[in-house]
Amino acid sequence: MEVCKRLINLRREIAQLLGYKTYADYVLKRRMAKNVRSVYRLLNKLVDAYRPAAVKEMEQLKHFASHAPHFALDPSLMEPWDVGFYSHKLKLKKYNIDAEMLRPYFQLDKVIEGVFGLANKLYGITFKPNSEIPVYHPDVKAYEVFDHDGSYLAVFYADFHPRKGKQGGAWMTEYQGQWIDRKGKNVRPHVSVVMNLTKPTPDKPALLTLGEVETFLHEFGHSLHGMLSNCRFESLSGTNVLWDFVELPSQFMENYAIEKEFLRTFAFHYETGEPLPDELIHRIVKSRNFMAATACLRQVSFGLLDMAYYTTKEEFDKDIIPFEKKAWKKAIVGKQRTDTCMTTQFSHIMAGGYAAGYYSYKWAEVLDADAFAVFKKHGIFNQATAQRFRNEILSRGGTEDPMTLYKRFKGSEPTIDALLKRNGIGRKTK
């Protein structure tokens, strides 16, 4: 705990040496949110909108748990670990769906075709494998990317399988950014998507979970941000944008993962060739909002805790546990234990670069839901909408203020209404 206090105080001192009242004021100067007031406005709106639904979710979960076999406790005494256990049981009962049930429909080769096809439908770009392009490992495949008019756009590297010495997880990276030189030549980017997907075997292809399909779409969204860039300076091109704006292109792409029109382009059983059944798609969509309000408030609670630490103006010397419980109280609907401490394991804000920035997860989620709602209104493959998204968001990098770019795309600032609708909350806000 003393280490956490020292980190909080050192950041406050840095900010105050530079003329800012708090570390949050210092950080948010270079964020789309701009200031502390905007962050708290978002977090408080989410609390107001989601808390009633989260209370109902917890009541339903307690009712289910109290009627479950071998449940020997008073539901009012349900512990955090009971919530995780019984929510999984209730989800299975309500929707009868799990990751392995869907895997046969997500053959990697077909998913790749589907994702590339989505980029073609939206932006007219095509991906052509080129074995002449040098790669750093035999598992890596290189593609030349061409624009709708046939002009060269980028090189895309796909590195999808685990191997010895390879870092776990998934990410997009850039080997060469886009920029325009003094002679006017548009230097095109080289980008890659790296994942760790199960390799095929002699008798079975590589099969993905729906979560892995979403991750692919997410990282591919980042790569489109890089490949479709058209900026003067490399330092402002592609994903070189403000922290709380960079996830818009990636999280936007995740929306397609459960869209029937998109799934129909590639989701076929690897043995029978049968398409993913409508009934199963319906269950997937319905299950997405299970405990959605509770999950939202969990993220909001972390954002509130983060802001509480980094809006401190004086030396922080308080007892961390009671400070923590008070900071996020409005977003907590379950039982709080006084013998646990989130702060000491909150690596995101202590050592992960998210200090005074954890709110950006929800900020970007509001943006992606709001932007996708525009596509839903005009058609998820609507090329005019996609072209506007490309021109105003994907191609502009960090050359202008993100809100200016977003308003040019949509015509207005984002609201949380689309996120509420997507999560099944359904209440409009002022």
Disulfide bonds with the S-S distance in Angstrom:
none
